């Protein structure tokens, strides 16, 4: 398995707005945004050297969670396929696909087709999920979702491989003699595992090509990264592995409005200096997010980051 991105260089990507609108992070302007806004933002990221753009995954949100989570969650395969058609270079990341909600052959068909259509730009980010009702309505055992995801990942390794007739035999899933074309454009689709629980970190170390932490502050990353290295060594897992981090909210320049006390603001060189610290911790890619009051301001922030901050990330 080759690395997705060059070793020793800190690269940057972003979770797209609009496509998921939890009140934890969505800006007010996103509520009335749509496909044209998503396309323009993705194109701006593509032009500005972003390593990837990412989308989330939920099938259905129960009323008890609709307040904080909202019910706006675009389908990741449909959304990434749409974005594949309006971008040229940027990678397309599911952050994260809840694979346990779907049979692995369904996921294989969807993501193989997506990778085929986008010319091999897919990164499959996966996670266990946390909304019990979502699993129950689809007939999936919520309590065993970790074990379901583990076997689904093993099955997907076969189903997303080069064989037209993949074979797999497990406790939950088995298939043979069933053909699926087209195959993915990539010889091996990179799988990044999301989550910061002990089970998620173990899953990333043993079954993943990378790790997508979920809300770990900077000071917690070194211990998690060391744990992954230990788990991989104990399991005899070798080969490249890419570590991610989600940065604090950013604003390039001096905002003329209240961006919140946790937002990193200021000149490009100062922001780059702060973000370079992630690389020093052993992080390979940072997921950046920007405060904005409308699409135009977000596009300006993306453009400014690519032109002014990014050149200093690897100084």
SULSUL-V826563 format. One line per field, one symbol per residue. ss: DSSP state (H for helix, E for strand, L for the rest). phi: phi as a letter, one per 30 degrees, with the letter a starting at -180 (. if undefined). burial: I if it has 24 or more other C-alpha atoms within 12 Angstrom, else O. A space follows every 10 residues. Layout:
ss: ???
phi: ???
burial: ???
This chain:
ss: LLLLLLLLLL EEEEELLLLE LLLLLLLHHH HHLLHHHHHH HHHHHHHLLL LEEEELLLLL LLHHHHHHHL LLELLHHHHH HHHHLLLLLL EEEELLELHH HLLHHHHHHH HHHHHHHHLL LEEEEELLLL LHHHHHHLLL LLLLHHHHHH HHHHHHHHHL LLLLLLLEEL LLLEELLLLL LLLLLLLLLL EEEELLLHHH HHHHHHHLLE EELLLLLHHH HHHHHHHHHH HHHHHLLLLL LEEEEEEEEE EEELLLLLLL LLLEEELHHH HHHHHHHHHH LLLLEEEEEE LLLLHHHHHH HHHHHHHHHH HHLLL
phi: .dddbddibd cbbadddidb beddbddedd ecdadddedd dddddddcid dacbbcabda cdedcddddi cdbddddddd dededcbbcd dccdbbdddd dbdedddddd dddedddcii cdcccbadib cddddddcic dddcddddde ddddddeddc ddddcdbabb dcbaaaicdb bddddddbdd cccckbdedd dddddcccca bcdciddedc dedddddddd dddddidbjd bcccacdddb bdjcdcadcj dcddbkdedd ddddddeddd djdcbcccbc dacadddddd dddddddcce dcdcd
burial: OOOIIOOOII IIIIIIIIII IIOOIIIOOI OOIOOOIIII IIIIIIIIII IIIIIIIIII IOOOOOOOOI IIIIIIIOII IIIIOIIIII IIIIIIIIII IIIIIOIIII IIIIIIIIII IIIIIIIIII IIOIIOOOOI IIOOIIIIII IIIIIIIIII IIIOOIIIOO OOIOOOOOOI IIIIIIOIII IIIIIIIOII IIIIIIIIII IIIIOIOIOO IIOIIOIIIO IIOOOOOOOI IIIIIIIIII IIIOOOOOOO OOIIIOOIII IIOIIIIIIO IIIIIIIIII IIIOIOIIII IIIIIIOIII IOIIO
